[in-house]
Amino acid sequence: MEELARQQPGFLGVESVRGDGGVGITVSYWASEEALRTWKANLEHREAQRKGRSGFYSRWFTRVCKVERAYSFEL
């Protein structure tokens, strides 16, 4: 899905982390609400979600958030 997302207009990036127990989080960044809605409506993405619900995941949730600022530090 990441490769497909990268091809979508308005895609800015993605970050993903998995813990030892398999629990994880994936955050994707989009230039606008419209770009996000277009991604949500993408047929391949919708099929992947359907497969996820029917066999890969027992649960998941989505949060839509707006990043106002981002800071970082690196040595």
C-alpha positions as CSV (number, residue, x, y, z in Angstrom):
1,M,0.0,0.0,0.0
2,E,2.9,2.4,0.7
3,E,4.1,2.2,-2.9
4,L,0.5,2.8,-4.2
5,A,0.1,5.7,-1.7
6,R,3.3,7.3,-2.9
7,Q,1.8,7.5,-6.4
8,Q,-1.2,9.5,-5.2
9,P,-1.4,13.3,-5.6
10,G,-0.9,15.0,-2.2
11,F,1.0,12.1,-0.5
12,L,3.7,13.6,1.7
13,G,5.1,10.6,3.6
14,V,4.6,7.7,5.9
15,E,6.1,6.4,9.2
16,S,5.5,2.9,10.6
17,V,6.6,1.2,13.8
18,R,6.0,-2.3,15.2
19,G,6.5,-3.5,18.7
20,D,7.8,-6.9,19.9
21,G,4.3,-8.2,20.3
22,G,3.3,-7.2,16.8
23,V,1.3,-4.2,17.8
24,G,2.1,-1.3,15.5
25,I,1.2,2.1,14.2
26,T,1.4,3.6,10.8
27,V,1.0,7.3,10.1
28,S,0.5,8.7,6.6
29,Y,0.8,12.4,5.8
30,W,-1.3,14.1,3.1
31,A,-1.2,17.7,1.7
32,S,-4.9,18.2,2.1
33,E,-8.2,16.7,3.3
34,E,-9.1,16.3,-0.4
35,A,-5.9,14.2,-1.0
36,L,-6.7,12.1,2.0
37,R,-10.3,11.5,0.8
38,T,-9.1,10.5,-2.6
39,W,-6.7,8.0,-1.0
40,K,-9.5,6.6,1.1
41,A,-11.6,6.1,-2.0
42,N,-8.8,4.4,-4.0
43,L,-10.2,1.0,-5.1
44,E,-6.9,-1.0,-4.3
45,H,-6.7,0.7,-0.9
46,R,-10.4,-0.2,-0.2
47,E,-9.7,-3.8,-1.2
48,A,-6.7,-4.0,1.2
49,Q,-8.9,-2.6,4.0
50,R,-11.5,-5.3,3.3
51,K,-8.9,-8.0,3.4
52,G,-7.5,-6.6,6.6
53,R,-10.9,-6.7,8.2
54,S,-11.6,-10.2,7.1
55,G,-8.3,-11.9,8.0
56,F,-5.3,-9.9,9.0
57,Y,-6.5,-7.8,12.0
58,S,-8.8,-8.4,14.9
59,R,-9.2,-4.6,15.3
60,W,-7.8,-1.3,14.2
61,F,-8.7,2.3,14.4
62,T,-8.1,5.4,12.4
63,R,-7.4,8.9,13.6
64,V,-7.4,11.9,11.3
65,C,-5.2,14.7,12.7
66,K,-3.8,17.9,11.5
67,V,-0.1,18.6,12.1
68,E,0.3,22.3,13.0
69,R,4.1,22.1,13.7
70,A,6.8,19.5,13.8
71,Y,10.1,19.6,15.6
72,S,13.0,17.2,15.7
73,F,16.5,16.8,17.0
74,E,19.2,14.5,15.8
75,L,22.9,14.1,17.0
